[in-house]
Amino acid sequence: MKLEYPEKPRYNAHLESISFRWVKAAMGKTEIILTFIILLLIIFGFWFIFSGEIWYLVEFLENSLYPTFDAL
């Protein structure tokens, strides 16, 4: 006895059906956007370290941790 399906079974895992095309496209766009964000963060990090701006941050953090007290 052979089972015959009137249409494709729903548990078929092939991604070649029409309903999954948007998933492939969205994943491609998502990967591109995430890669672009990561590259921007790396470039900003290198600029921040090598431009000397990091010392302003260090100075701010040091002054907030160890404030000076003025004698009255």
Summary of the structure (lengths in Angstrom):
residues: 72
radius of gyration: 28.3
end to end distance: 100.1
largest distance: 100.1
contacts: 102
relative contact order: 0.05
helix: 64%
strand: 0%
